[in-house]
Amino acid sequence: MKSDNYILINGFKHISYNSSADFDEKTMLEKSEAFLEKINTRRSIRTFSDKPISKKIIENIILSASTAPSGAHKQPWTFCAISNAKLKKKIRIAAEEEEKISYESRMSERWKKDLEKLGTDMNKPFLENAPWLIIAFKKVYELDENNEKQNNYYVNESVGIACGFLIAAIHNAGLVTLTHTPSPMNFLAKILNRPANERAFILFPVGYAHSDTYVPDIERKTLDEVSEFYE
């Protein structure tokens, strides 16, 4: 069955896709260069201002992340956004407990050596200082209305892509973030009382950089180092 605006495939409605972006080659080159210039200023920030951010901005960032593709369009993610000071403090205490164990016994000397240039340690004040924390949870399976398990597909890949969209949306809004992955992260599901099918994936503090912020003087790999072209 087909109409002017949609067709049925396997009995499901597929609507006509009309791209509003019909750019010529010159415009596309300019836009790709402008995006590269903007995204190349992105840095992982560990010192945050306590300047507030409206909930609506966070909502838009999460909705932007949720436009990411996912296996069988299952969208196997939940983004938990936290501004409550007591909850943030609780998360910091639990995260630092895990980080202390990691730095003292779980992490190899080589790993810690590789981290020296980044200036990280087991103390995570940004978990309290940032006005918002966004925690991406992956849904390892779905629960239907009868509380029975339903499959999700390519969960790690799907949630990883959505987190990439989230970072880009945060940066596009003029804010900063950090990918924080204390290991293990089971305490996050417990603190936030998440359902059994969810696992913490990445924690993102979100806010403005503190006025007295410094970042490591590091360089990104060149195009030749990160790509191969087959023409």
Z-matrix of the N, CA and C atoms (Angstrom, degrees):
N
C 1 1.471
C 2 1.519 1 109.67
N 3 1.305 2 116.48 1 138.69
C 4 1.457 3 120.57 2 -178.56
C 5 1.518 4 109.95 3 -144.36
N 6 1.332 5 115.94 4 139.76
C 7 1.456 6 121.52 5 172.34
C 8 1.521 7 107.33 6 -124.27
N 9 1.313 8 115.90 7 -172.99
C 10 1.465 9 119.63 8 179.98
C 11 1.523 10 111.78 9 -67.99
N 12 1.341 11 118.29 10 -26.66
C 13 1.459 12 121.36 11 -171.97
C 14 1.521 13 114.56 12 -112.97
N 15 1.338 14 117.81 13 -13.53
C 16 1.460 15 118.69 14 -177.89
C 17 1.520 16 110.43 15 -156.64
N 18 1.344 17 114.37 16 164.96
C 19 1.453 18 121.54 17 172.23
C 20 1.527 19 107.62 18 -132.74
N 21 1.326 20 116.77 19 162.46
C 22 1.453 21 121.77 20 175.14
C 23 1.519 22 109.06 21 -104.38
N 24 1.339 23 115.54 22 125.99
C 25 1.458 24 121.52 23 175.69
C 26 1.520 25 106.96 24 -122.20
N 27 1.339 26 116.45 25 121.14
C 28 1.469 27 121.96 26 -175.06
C 29 1.525 28 111.73 27 54.95
N 30 1.336 29 115.26 28 28.88
C 31 1.453 30 120.19 29 178.81
C 32 1.515 31 114.36 30 85.03
N 33 1.334 32 116.77 31 2.69
C 34 1.464 33 120.62 32 -178.40
C 35 1.526 34 110.27 33 -110.32
N 36 1.316 35 115.21 34 141.81
C 37 1.464 36 121.68 35 -176.28
C 38 1.520 37 111.13 36 -73.94
N 39 1.312 38 116.66 37 128.26
C 40 1.463 39 123.97 38 173.61
C 41 1.523 40 107.89 39 -119.73
N 42 1.330 41 115.51 40 119.50
C 43 1.458 42 119.52 41 -176.09
C 44 1.524 43 110.83 42 -90.12
N 45 1.308 44 115.11 43 156.78
C 46 1.461 45 121.04 44 -179.64
C 47 1.523 46 110.37 45 -66.91
N 48 1.338 47 115.64 46 133.32
C 49 1.463 48 120.14 47 177.53
C 50 1.512 49 108.72 48 -98.73
N 51 1.318 50 115.72 49 117.19
C 52 1.454 51 121.75 50 177.28
C 53 1.515 52 108.69 51 -119.42
N 54 1.319 53 116.16 52 103.40
C 55 1.453 54 119.95 53 -179.08
C 56 1.514 55 109.88 54 -69.50
N 57 1.332 56 114.63 55 129.76
C 58 1.472 57 119.17 56 177.07
C 59 1.523 58 110.97 57 -82.91
N 60 1.345 59 115.69 58 -8.60
C 61 1.466 60 120.39 59 -178.21
C 62 1.526 61 109.38 60 -104.08
N 63 1.297 62 115.72 61 90.49
C 64 1.466 63 121.51 62 178.52
C 65 1.520 64 107.47 63 -113.25
N 66 1.347 65 115.70 64 76.78
C 67 1.454 66 120.70 65 -173.28
C 68 1.528 67 110.85 66 -94.26
N 69 1.324 68 114.55 67 152.05
C 70 1.461 69 117.52 68 171.89
C 71 1.526 70 109.25 69 -80.63
N 72 1.331 71 117.01 70 170.97
C 73 1.463 72 122.19 71 -174.62
C 74 1.529 73 112.06 72 -58.53
N 75 1.307 74 117.44 73 -40.04
C 76 1.463 75 121.33 74 -178.63
C 77 1.535 76 110.40 75 -64.01
N 78 1.341 77 115.29 76 -45.17
C 79 1.461 78 119.10 77 -179.87
C 80 1.525 79 110.90 78 -64.82
N 81 1.332 80 116.86 79 -41.24
C 82 1.464 81 120.13 80 179.16
C 83 1.522 82 110.81 81 -62.05
N 84 1.328 83 116.75 82 -41.19
C 85 1.463 84 120.01 83 178.72
C 86 1.525 85 110.19 84 -62.91
N 87 1.327 86 116.75 85 -44.54
C 88 1.460 87 120.56 86 179.52
C 89 1.521 88 111.43 87 -62.22
N 90 1.339 89 116.95 88 -42.26
C 91 1.464 90 120.58 89 -179.26
C 92 1.529 91 110.95 90 -68.01
N 93 1.339 92 116.86 91 -39.28
C 94 1.468 93 119.22 92 179.14
C 95 1.519 94 111.02 93 -66.82
N 96 1.325 95 116.82 94 -36.64
C 97 1.470 96 120.39 95 177.80
C 98 1.526 97 110.88 96 -69.35
N 99 1.323 98 117.08 97 -39.23
C 100 1.465 99 120.75 98 179.55
C 101 1.525 100 110.68 99 -65.72
N 102 1.345 101 116.45 100 -40.56
C 103 1.466 102 119.33 101 178.98
C 104 1.525 103 110.75 102 -66.77
N 105 1.337 104 116.02 103 -41.97
C 106 1.463 105 119.71 104 177.65
C 107 1.526 106 110.59 105 -59.72
N 108 1.323 107 116.83 106 -44.11
C 109 1.460 108 120.31 107 -179.54
C 110 1.530 109 110.79 108 -61.52
N 111 1.343 110 116.70 109 -40.71
C 112 1.465 111 120.45 110 -178.65
C 113 1.526 112 111.08 111 -71.54
N 114 1.331 113 117.18 112 -48.49
C 115 1.461 114 119.71 113 -175.35
C 116 1.527 115 111.22 114 -70.58
N 117 1.316 116 117.39 115 -23.44
C 118 1.461 117 120.75 116 -179.88
C 119 1.529 118 112.06 117 -72.77
N 120 1.327 119 117.03 118 -11.42
C 121 1.473 120 120.24 119 174.95
C 122 1.534 121 111.29 120 -86.86
N 123 1.332 122 116.49 121 -5.33
C 124 1.466 123 119.87 122 -179.93
C 125 1.521 124 110.29 123 -66.24
N 126 1.318 125 116.30 124 134.16
C 127 1.461 126 122.45 125 175.31
C 128 1.520 127 109.25 126 -138.41
N 129 1.311 128 115.60 127 152.87
C 130 1.459 129 121.06 128 173.42
C 131 1.525 130 108.38 129 -77.57
N 132 1.329 131 116.49 130 123.01
C 133 1.463 132 122.17 131 -172.88
C 134 1.528 133 109.83 132 -113.02
N 135 1.330 134 115.33 133 134.94
C 136 1.457 135 120.71 134 -179.46
C 137 1.531 136 113.36 135 -116.53
N 138 1.324 137 117.15 136 -3.19
C 139 1.463 138 120.82 137 177.59
C 140 1.526 139 108.49 138 -121.10
N 141 1.312 140 115.63 139 115.39
C 142 1.463 141 121.61 140 -171.94
C 143 1.523 142 111.74 141 -114.33
N 144 1.331 143 114.60 142 145.36
C 145 1.456 144 121.42 143 168.07
C 146 1.529 145 108.39 144 -76.36
N 147 1.321 146 116.74 145 154.07
C 148 1.465 147 119.63 146 175.19
C 149 1.533 148 111.51 147 -92.06
N 150 1.327 149 116.80 148 11.90
C 151 1.462 150 121.06 149 178.08
C 152 1.526 151 109.93 150 -57.15
N 153 1.334 152 118.04 151 128.21
C 154 1.474 153 120.15 152 -174.99
C 155 1.525 154 113.20 153 -69.48
N 156 1.318 155 115.04 154 155.76
C 157 1.465 156 123.52 155 176.98
C 158 1.520 157 107.45 156 -129.45
N 159 1.304 158 117.10 157 134.78
C 160 1.461 159 119.86 158 -176.56
C 161 1.528 160 111.38 159 -67.39
N 162 1.312 161 115.16 160 147.51
C 163 1.456 162 121.61 161 179.04
C 164 1.526 163 111.12 162 -59.66
N 165 1.316 164 117.79 163 -33.52
C 166 1.464 165 121.20 164 -178.25
C 167 1.525 166 111.24 165 -61.88
N 168 1.324 167 117.24 166 -38.55
C 169 1.462 168 120.27 167 178.02
C 170 1.531 169 109.98 168 -63.14
N 171 1.318 170 116.94 169 -43.70
C 172 1.462 171 121.34 170 178.54
C 173 1.524 172 110.18 171 -63.54
N 174 1.320 173 117.02 172 -40.30
C 175 1.464 174 120.73 173 177.45
C 176 1.524 175 111.07 174 -59.67
N 177 1.333 176 116.54 175 -44.84
C 178 1.467 177 120.18 176 179.90
C 179 1.524 178 111.52 177 -64.29
N 180 1.336 179 116.86 178 -38.05
C 181 1.454 180 121.15 179 178.55
C 182 1.529 181 110.32 180 -63.56
N 183 1.328 182 116.47 181 -43.64
C 184 1.467 183 120.41 182 179.79
C 185 1.529 184 110.72 183 -66.78
N 186 1.315 185 117.78 184 -41.83
C 187 1.459 186 120.28 185 177.92
C 188 1.523 187 111.25 186 -64.12
N 189 1.335 188 116.75 187 -35.16
C 190 1.467 189 120.12 188 175.95
C 191 1.526 190 110.37 189 -63.83
N 192 1.334 191 116.56 190 -43.37
C 193 1.466 192 120.60 191 177.89
C 194 1.522 193 111.00 192 -60.87
N 195 1.313 194 116.00 193 -35.48
C 196 1.461 195 121.03 194 -176.34
C 197 1.520 196 113.76 195 -77.09
N 198 1.338 197 117.82 196 -0.07
C 199 1.464 198 119.95 197 171.68
C 200 1.524 199 111.24 198 -83.05
N 201 1.327 200 117.82 199 -1.66
C 202 1.461 201 121.72 200 -178.02
C 203 1.528 202 110.98 201 -64.78
N 204 1.334 203 117.02 202 149.68
C 205 1.470 204 119.38 203 174.49
C 206 1.523 205 110.53 204 -70.02
N 207 1.337 206 115.49 205 155.38
C 208 1.465 207 119.79 206 179.15
C 209 1.522 208 109.67 207 -150.36
N 210 1.335 209 116.02 208 157.27
C 211 1.455 210 120.72 209 -179.37
C 212 1.518 211 112.37 210 -58.52
N 213 1.353 212 116.14 211 121.29
C 214 1.470 213 122.69 212 -178.65
C 215 1.528 214 112.47 213 55.34
N 216 1.333 215 116.03 214 24.28
C 217 1.477 216 123.17 215 -179.94
C 218 1.528 217 111.49 216 53.39
N 219 1.343 218 115.96 217 38.87
C 220 1.456 219 120.05 218 179.37
C 221 1.530 220 112.56 219 -81.16
N 222 1.335 221 117.02 220 -18.79
C 223 1.469 222 122.00 221 179.30
C 224 1.536 223 110.25 222 48.91
N 225 1.344 224 116.55 223 62.21
C 226 1.468 225 120.16 224 -169.83
C 227 1.521 226 113.68 225 -84.16
N 228 1.311 227 116.37 226 58.51
C 229 1.466 228 120.37 227 -177.33
C 230 1.522 229 111.23 228 -142.81
N 231 1.312 230 114.21 229 153.94
C 232 1.462 231 122.81 230 167.08
C 233 1.515 232 107.00 231 -133.76
N 234 1.326 233 117.57 232 128.92
C 235 1.457 234 122.52 233 176.63
C 236 1.529 235 108.14 234 -103.79
N 237 1.327 236 116.28 235 112.29
C 238 1.461 237 121.51 236 178.92
C 239 1.525 238 108.86 237 -94.82
N 240 1.322 239 116.75 238 118.43
C 241 1.465 240 122.23 239 -177.61
C 242 1.524 241 109.52 240 -105.91
N 243 1.327 242 116.58 241 125.28
C 244 1.462 243 121.99 242 -171.46
C 245 1.521 244 110.31 243 -124.98
N 246 1.323 245 116.01 244 122.98
C 247 1.464 246 121.12 245 172.40
C 248 1.522 247 111.26 246 -118.10
N 249 1.327 248 117.37 247 -10.64
C 250 1.459 249 122.95 248 -178.24
C 251 1.526 250 110.71 249 -63.87
N 252 1.330 251 117.20 250 121.41
C 253 1.467 252 121.95 251 -173.64
C 254 1.529 253 112.08 252 -63.03
N 255 1.328 254 117.66 253 -38.98
C 256 1.467 255 120.25 254 -179.19
C 257 1.528 256 111.26 255 -65.74
N 258 1.329 257 115.68 256 -40.47
C 259 1.463 258 119.66 257 178.30
C 260 1.526 259 111.24 258 -66.40
N 261 1.341 260 116.23 259 -41.72
C 262 1.469 261 119.82 260 179.09
C 263 1.527 262 110.72 261 -61.57
N 264 1.324 263 116.64 262 -41.10
C 265 1.469 264 120.70 263 179.05
C 266 1.530 265 110.25 264 -63.98
N 267 1.318 266 116.01 265 -42.52
C 268 1.462 267 120.85 266 179.17
C 269 1.530 268 110.66 267 -61.57
N 270 1.328 269 115.86 268 -41.78
C 271 1.463 270 120.83 269 178.78
C 272 1.522 271 110.45 270 -65.66
N 273 1.332 272 116.81 271 -41.39
C 274 1.468 273 119.47 272 179.14
C 275 1.528 274 111.24 273 -61.38
N 276 1.318 275 117.06 274 -46.24
C 277 1.463 276 120.50 275 -178.31
C 278 1.533 277 110.47 276 -59.52
N 279 1.347 278 115.80 277 -45.97
C 280 1.463 279 119.92 278 -179.01
C 281 1.524 280 111.65 279 -67.35
N 282 1.338 281 116.96 280 -39.82
C 283 1.466 282 120.61 281 179.67
C 284 1.513 283 111.14 282 -65.12
N 285 1.331 284 116.78 283 -42.46
C 286 1.464 285 119.66 284 -179.15
C 287 1.524 286 112.02 285 -67.88
N 288 1.327 287 116.99 286 -29.46
C 289 1.465 288 119.22 287 175.05
C 290 1.526 289 110.56 288 -63.87
N 291 1.338 290 116.47 289 -44.00
C 292 1.463 291 120.28 290 178.18
C 293 1.529 292 111.20 291 -68.28
N 294 1.330 293 116.35 292 -39.83
C 295 1.462 294 120.01 293 -179.59
C 296 1.531 295 111.30 294 -64.54
N 297 1.324 296 116.98 295 -37.46
C 298 1.466 297 120.88 296 178.70
C 299 1.529 298 110.42 297 -60.97
N 300 1.329 299 115.35 298 -44.69
C 301 1.466 300 119.28 299 178.09
C 302 1.529 301 110.58 300 -64.00
N 303 1.330 302 116.09 301 -40.92
C 304 1.464 303 119.99 302 -179.46
C 305 1.522 304 111.40 303 -62.35
N 306 1.335 305 116.46 304 -48.85
C 307 1.468 306 119.67 305 -177.91
C 308 1.522 307 111.63 306 -66.82
N 309 1.324 308 116.86 307 -31.00
C 310 1.465 309 119.63 308 -175.28
C 311 1.528 310 113.54 309 -89.43
N 312 1.349 311 117.44 310 -23.95
C 313 1.465 312 116.99 311 -175.48
C 314 1.521 313 115.95 312 -143.75
N 315 1.339 314 119.06 313 -29.31
C 316 1.463 315 119.62 314 -174.49
C 317 1.524 316 112.96 315 -84.66
N 318 1.311 317 116.82 316 -36.16
C 319 1.470 318 121.30 317 -173.11
C 320 1.523 319 111.14 318 -85.19
N 321 1.330 320 115.41 319 138.58
C 322 1.462 321 120.06 320 177.67
C 323 1.524 322 110.23 321 -72.84
N 324 1.311 323 116.50 322 161.51
C 325 1.462 324 120.81 323 177.21
C 326 1.523 325 110.76 324 -63.88
N 327 1.322 326 117.01 325 -35.67
C 328 1.472 327 120.49 326 178.06
C 329 1.518 328 110.77 327 -63.20
N 330 1.337 329 116.13 328 -42.84
C 331 1.460 330 121.09 329 179.16
C 332 1.525 331 109.97 330 -60.58
N 333 1.311 332 116.68 331 -48.88
C 334 1.466 333 120.28 332 -179.82
C 335 1.528 334 111.06 333 -63.58
N 336 1.319 335 116.59 334 -34.67
C 337 1.468 336 120.44 335 177.41
C 338 1.528 337 110.25 336 -64.80
N 339 1.341 338 116.22 337 -41.48
C 340 1.464 339 120.37 338 179.20
C 341 1.528 340 111.88 339 -64.96
N 342 1.333 341 116.92 340 -26.60
C 343 1.461 342 120.97 341 -178.76
C 344 1.530 343 113.60 342 -83.94
N 345 1.332 344 116.67 343 -13.21
C 346 1.466 345 119.65 344 -174.87
C 347 1.518 346 112.59 345 -57.68
N 348 1.338 347 116.67 346 -40.17
C 349 1.470 348 119.87 347 -177.69
C 350 1.523 349 113.07 348 -67.39
N 351 1.345 350 116.11 349 -17.24
C 352 1.463 351 120.56 350 179.80
C 353 1.522 352 112.49 351 -92.42
N 354 1.328 353 116.87 352 -12.31
C 355 1.460 354 120.60 353 176.07
C 356 1.509 355 114.54 354 72.05
N 357 1.342 356 118.18 355 26.11
C 358 1.462 357 120.06 356 -179.72
C 359 1.525 358 111.16 357 -88.92
N 360 1.320 359 115.68 358 156.40
C 361 1.458 360 121.03 359 173.50
C 362 1.529 361 108.22 360 -151.60
N 363 1.324 362 116.71 361 -168.56
C 364 1.458 363 120.52 362 -174.47
C 365 1.528 364 113.49 363 -80.33
N 366 1.317 365 118.28 364 -6.19
C 367 1.464 366 122.21 365 179.68
C 368 1.523 367 110.51 366 -89.93
N 369 1.326 368 117.31 367 129.36
C 370 1.459 369 121.99 368 -173.43
C 371 1.536 370 111.85 369 -127.11
N 372 1.334 371 117.87 370 64.10
C 373 1.473 372 119.73 371 -178.28
C 374 1.523 373 113.11 372 -62.92
N 375 1.341 374 117.75 373 -23.20
C 376 1.461 375 119.74 374 -178.80
C 377 1.532 376 111.87 375 -62.38
N 378 1.312 377 117.35 376 -20.90
C 379 1.462 378 119.48 377 179.06
C 380 1.524 379 112.27 378 -67.88
N 381 1.317 380 117.02 379 -21.02
C 382 1.460 381 121.35 380 173.89
C 383 1.521 382 112.18 381 -102.79
N 384 1.326 383 116.85 382 -34.77
C 385 1.464 384 120.04 383 -172.69
C 386 1.527 385 113.29 384 -74.78
N 387 1.315 386 117.27 385 -36.98
C 388 1.466 387 119.57 386 179.70
C 389 1.529 388 109.44 387 -64.28
N 390 1.333 389 117.86 388 137.54
C 391 1.469 390 119.58 389 -177.99
C 392 1.528 391 113.56 390 -64.91
N 393 1.336 392 116.54 391 -27.04
C 394 1.463 393 120.47 392 179.23
C 395 1.520 394 110.35 393 -134.00
N 396 1.322 395 115.61 394 144.97
C 397 1.454 396 122.83 395 164.39
C 398 1.517 397 107.20 396 -115.16
N 399 1.335 398 116.22 397 132.25
C 400 1.467 399 120.33 398 172.46
C 401 1.522 400 106.71 399 -115.75
N 402 1.323 401 115.73 400 120.59
C 403 1.454 402 120.26 401 179.29
C 404 1.521 403 108.33 402 -110.00
N 405 1.330 404 115.72 403 120.55
C 406 1.460 405 121.32 404 176.64
C 407 1.521 406 108.67 405 -86.24
N 408 1.323 407 115.80 406 120.26
C 409 1.460 408 122.02 407 174.22
C 410 1.526 409 108.73 408 -105.51
N 411 1.308 410 116.51 409 137.08
C 412 1.461 411 120.64 410 173.76
C 413 1.522 412 108.93 411 -94.82
N 414 1.332 413 115.42 412 140.08
C 415 1.456 414 120.77 413 176.53
C 416 1.531 415 107.70 414 -96.12
N 417 1.314 416 116.64 415 104.75
C 418 1.462 417 120.00 416 -176.79
C 419 1.523 418 111.43 417 -68.76
N 420 1.318 419 116.83 418 -21.59
C 421 1.458 420 122.96 419 171.47
C 422 1.524 421 106.94 420 -157.22
N 423 1.320 422 116.27 421 164.54
C 424 1.461 423 121.66 422 176.85
C 425 1.523 424 110.07 423 -96.82
N 426 1.306 425 116.33 424 156.55
C 427 1.454 426 122.23 425 171.79
C 428 1.524 427 108.07 426 -117.67
N 429 1.335 428 116.74 427 122.18
C 430 1.461 429 119.05 428 -179.25
C 431 1.524 430 111.12 429 -81.74
N 432 1.329 431 115.99 430 -173.43
C 433 1.467 432 119.94 431 -175.51
C 434 1.530 433 112.26 432 -64.60
N 435 1.335 434 116.71 433 -17.90
C 436 1.470 435 120.97 434 177.14
C 437 1.525 436 111.59 435 -98.72
N 438 1.322 437 115.76 436 11.52
C 439 1.463 438 122.50 437 178.89
C 440 1.532 439 112.15 438 64.10
N 441 1.338 440 115.81 439 28.04
C 442 1.458 441 121.49 440 177.08
C 443 1.521 442 109.90 441 -99.58
N 444 1.327 443 115.77 442 147.51
C 445 1.459 444 121.07 443 -175.60
C 446 1.528 445 111.74 444 -72.02
N 447 1.339 446 114.62 445 137.62
C 448 1.460 447 122.62 446 173.33
C 449 1.534 448 107.98 447 -128.07
N 450 1.316 449 115.96 448 144.65
C 451 1.455 450 119.88 449 -174.14
C 452 1.530 451 113.15 450 -69.70
N 453 1.327 452 115.45 451 144.13
C 454 1.452 453 123.24 452 161.02
C 455 1.523 454 107.28 453 -114.91
N 456 1.340 455 116.66 454 158.91
C 457 1.460 456 120.73 455 -173.45
C 458 1.521 457 110.49 456 -128.80
N 459 1.335 458 115.35 457 143.37
C 460 1.467 459 120.92 458 178.74
C 461 1.529 460 110.71 459 47.69
N 462 1.322 461 115.15 460 50.67
C 463 1.461 462 120.59 461 -172.43
C 464 1.533 463 111.34 462 -64.01
N 465 1.327 464 117.97 463 -50.81
C 466 1.474 465 120.02 464 -178.20
C 467 1.520 466 111.52 465 -61.59
N 468 1.336 467 116.14 466 -42.83
C 469 1.464 468 119.21 467 178.99
C 470 1.523 469 111.23 468 -63.12
N 471 1.327 470 116.21 469 -44.41
C 472 1.467 471 120.45 470 -177.82
C 473 1.521 472 111.84 471 -63.93
N 474 1.326 473 116.36 472 -46.77
C 475 1.464 474 120.04 473 -178.45
C 476 1.523 475 110.54 474 -69.57
N 477 1.343 476 116.38 475 -35.23
C 478 1.464 477 119.47 476 176.50
C 479 1.520 478 111.82 477 -61.02
N 480 1.336 479 116.93 478 -42.88
C 481 1.473 480 120.75 479 178.12
C 482 1.527 481 110.14 480 -64.24
N 483 1.332 482 116.79 481 -43.76
C 484 1.468 483 120.37 482 179.44
C 485 1.529 484 110.99 483 -61.16
N 486 1.328 485 116.79 484 -37.05
C 487 1.468 486 119.74 485 177.84
C 488 1.521 487 111.07 486 -67.67
N 489 1.332 488 117.27 487 -34.57
C 490 1.458 489 119.96 488 174.11
C 491 1.518 490 111.62 489 -62.71
N 492 1.340 491 115.89 490 -43.17
C 493 1.469 492 120.11 491 175.19
C 494 1.524 493 110.39 492 -60.41
N 495 1.339 494 116.69 493 -40.62
C 496 1.467 495 121.02 494 -179.55
C 497 1.521 496 110.83 495 -60.47
N 498 1.328 497 117.12 496 -46.33
C 499 1.465 498 121.09 497 179.43
C 500 1.523 499 110.32 498 -60.24
N 501 1.341 500 116.65 499 -44.88
C 502 1.464 501 120.13 500 179.77
C 503 1.529 502 111.06 501 -62.84
N 504 1.332 503 116.72 502 -39.47
C 505 1.469 504 120.42 503 179.59
C 506 1.521 505 111.35 504 -67.08
N 507 1.329 506 116.71 505 -39.71
C 508 1.468 507 120.60 506 176.87
C 509 1.520 508 110.36 507 -61.07
N 510 1.324 509 116.22 508 -47.22
C 511 1.463 510 120.74 509 -179.38
C 512 1.525 511 110.75 510 -65.16
N 513 1.333 512 116.49 511 -40.75
C 514 1.462 513 120.45 512 -179.95
C 515 1.524 514 111.57 513 -62.18
N 516 1.337 515 117.07 514 -31.17
C 517 1.469 516 121.37 515 179.58
C 518 1.522 517 112.68 516 -77.73
N 519 1.336 518 117.43 517 -4.85
C 520 1.455 519 120.61 518 -179.52
C 521 1.515 520 113.42 519 88.74
N 522 1.333 521 116.01 520 16.34
C 523 1.461 522 121.16 521 -179.32
C 524 1.536 523 109.61 522 -109.25
N 525 1.326 524 115.66 523 177.72
C 526 1.467 525 120.11 524 -179.11
C 527 1.526 526 109.18 525 -130.26
N 528 1.340 527 114.69 526 162.64
C 529 1.454 528 119.09 527 179.72
C 530 1.520 529 109.76 528 -155.01
N 531 1.325 530 113.68 529 -178.28
C 532 1.457 531 123.09 530 179.33
C 533 1.519 532 107.19 531 -149.52
N 534 1.329 533 117.39 532 139.67
C 535 1.463 534 119.83 533 173.82
C 536 1.522 535 107.95 534 -88.80
N 537 1.329 536 115.21 535 110.08
C 538 1.458 537 120.62 536 -177.10
C 539 1.524 538 108.91 537 -113.10
N 540 1.339 539 115.91 538 124.10
C 541 1.466 540 120.15 539 -176.62
C 542 1.526 541 110.57 540 -131.76
N 543 1.332 542 117.47 541 71.05
C 544 1.465 543 118.56 542 174.92
C 545 1.528 544 109.06 543 -60.04
N 546 1.304 545 116.68 544 139.36
C 547 1.459 546 119.30 545 -175.46
C 548 1.529 547 110.59 546 -127.37
N 549 1.335 548 115.60 547 128.58
C 550 1.473 549 129.39 548 -3.71
C 551 1.528 550 112.02 549 -76.08
N 552 1.335 551 115.42 550 163.02
C 553 1.459 552 120.73 551 -176.65
C 554 1.528 553 113.27 552 -111.85
N 555 1.312 554 116.78 553 18.02
C 556 1.473 555 119.97 554 -178.03
C 557 1.525 556 112.64 555 -58.50
N 558 1.332 557 116.51 556 -27.08
C 559 1.472 558 119.75 557 -177.48
C 560 1.523 559 112.04 558 -62.64
N 561 1.331 560 117.21 559 -26.25
C 562 1.464 561 120.01 560 -178.62
C 563 1.527 562 111.21 561 -68.08
N 564 1.322 563 116.70 562 -43.26
C 565 1.467 564 119.90 563 177.31
C 566 1.520 565 110.78 564 -63.31
N 567 1.312 566 116.12 565 -36.08
C 568 1.470 567 120.29 566 -179.16
C 569 1.521 568 110.87 567 -69.96
N 570 1.345 569 116.86 568 -46.94
C 571 1.467 570 120.70 569 -179.10
C 572 1.524 571 111.36 570 -61.95
N 573 1.338 572 116.26 571 -40.03
C 574 1.467 573 121.01 572 -175.87
C 575 1.524 574 112.62 573 -92.71
N 576 1.331 575 116.35 574 2.01
C 577 1.467 576 121.23 575 177.36
C 578 1.529 577 111.54 576 55.44
N 579 1.328 578 116.39 577 49.32
C 580 1.452 579 121.36 578 -179.88
C 581 1.529 580 110.51 579 -81.03
N 582 1.329 581 117.39 580 154.50
C 583 1.470 582 120.25 581 -179.17
C 584 1.532 583 112.35 582 -68.27
N 585 1.335 584 115.90 583 166.32
C 586 1.465 585 121.62 584 -172.25
C 587 1.525 586 113.18 585 -65.91
N 588 1.319 587 117.71 586 -20.42
C 589 1.471 588 120.02 587 -177.45
C 590 1.529 589 113.26 588 -87.33
N 591 1.326 590 118.01 589 2.37
C 592 1.469 591 120.93 590 -177.48
C 593 1.526 592 111.41 591 -109.73
N 594 1.328 593 115.24 592 140.24
C 595 1.453 594 122.47 593 176.64
C 596 1.529 595 108.74 594 -128.57
N 597 1.313 596 117.85 595 134.68
C 598 1.471 597 120.50 596 177.37
C 599 1.521 598 109.96 597 -62.67
N 600 1.324 599 116.40 598 136.61
C 601 1.468 600 122.59 599 -175.26
C 602 1.522 601 111.39 600 -113.23
N 603 1.332 602 117.35 601 -58.02
C 604 1.467 603 122.83 602 176.77
C 605 1.523 604 108.31 603 -146.77
N 606 1.317 605 115.52 604 142.23
C 607 1.467 606 122.23 605 175.47
C 608 1.530 607 107.97 606 -106.77
N 609 1.338 608 115.73 607 130.29
C 610 1.463 609 121.84 608 -179.16
C 611 1.526 610 110.73 609 -119.98
N 612 1.323 611 120.13 610 108.51
C 613 1.466 612 119.24 611 165.88
C 614 1.532 613 108.16 612 -71.68
N 615 1.309 614 117.22 613 138.59
C 616 1.476 615 121.13 614 -175.46
C 617 1.520 616 109.38 615 -131.34
N 618 1.319 617 115.90 616 132.56
C 619 1.456 618 120.10 617 177.06
C 620 1.508 619 111.49 618 174.87
N 621 1.331 620 114.94 619 -158.00
C 622 1.460 621 122.27 620 174.08
C 623 1.525 622 108.54 621 -95.60
N 624 1.320 623 117.03 622 148.00
C 625 1.457 624 120.04 623 173.84
C 626 1.524 625 109.47 624 -67.72
N 627 1.309 626 115.61 625 141.65
C 628 1.466 627 120.65 626 174.97
C 629 1.522 628 108.96 627 -61.60
N 630 1.331 629 117.22 628 148.69
C 631 1.467 630 121.00 629 -177.53
C 632 1.527 631 112.58 630 -61.69
N 633 1.323 632 116.55 631 -22.08
C 634 1.468 633 121.08 632 -179.24
C 635 1.535 634 109.28 633 -112.16
N 636 1.333 635 115.20 634 57.88
C 637 1.464 636 121.01 635 -176.71
C 638 1.529 637 110.75 636 -103.67
N 639 1.319 638 115.53 637 135.18
C 640 1.465 639 122.56 638 173.72
C 641 1.521 640 108.42 639 -124.42
N 642 1.328 641 115.74 640 143.14
C 643 1.466 642 120.68 641 177.88
C 644 1.530 643 109.06 642 -123.84
N 645 1.330 644 118.08 643 155.48
C 646 1.464 645 120.57 644 -179.29
C 647 1.531 646 111.69 645 -59.14
N 648 1.329 647 115.72 646 142.54
C 649 1.464 648 121.44 647 178.00
C 650 1.529 649 107.81 648 -85.03
N 651 1.330 650 114.88 649 81.84
C 652 1.460 651 120.80 650 -176.62
C 653 1.529 652 109.37 651 -120.44
N 654 1.314 653 116.45 652 164.71
C 655 1.465 654 121.81 653 -179.83
C 656 1.521 655 109.89 654 -120.45
N 657 1.328 656 115.53 655 149.04
C 658 1.451 657 120.48 656 175.44
C 659 1.532 658 108.75 657 -85.00
N 660 1.319 659 116.14 658 154.17
C 661 1.458 660 119.98 659 176.92
C 662 1.527 661 110.06 660 -63.28
N 663 1.311 662 116.44 661 151.01
C 664 1.456 663 121.69 662 179.14
C 665 1.528 664 110.48 663 -76.45
N 666 1.328 665 116.24 664 168.33
C 667 1.465 666 121.29 665 177.86
C 668 1.521 667 110.82 666 -57.18
N 669 1.323 668 117.11 667 -42.76
C 670 1.463 669 120.80 668 -179.86
C 671 1.522 670 112.27 669 -61.78
N 672 1.340 671 116.51 670 -31.05
C 673 1.456 672 120.58 671 -178.00
C 674 1.534 673 112.96 672 -80.44
N 675 1.315 674 117.67 673 -20.14
C 676 1.467 675 119.93 674 -176.01
C 677 1.518 676 113.91 675 -114.64
N 678 1.326 677 118.15 676 5.47
C 679 1.457 678 118.43 677 -175.03
C 680 1.520 679 112.17 678 -149.09
N 681 1.334 680 114.87 679 158.17
C 682 1.456 681 123.34 680 169.91
C 683 1.530 682 106.37 681 -135.94
N 684 1.327 683 117.25 682 131.15
C 685 1.457 684 121.91 683 179.69
C 686 1.536 685 109.54 684 -107.66
N 687 1.324 686 116.13 685 134.28
C 688 1.472 687 122.60 686 178.66
C 689 1.526 688 107.32 687 -118.12
N 690 1.348 689 115.70 688 100.18
C 691 1.478 690 119.18 689 -174.01
C 692 1.521 691 110.44 690 -114.00
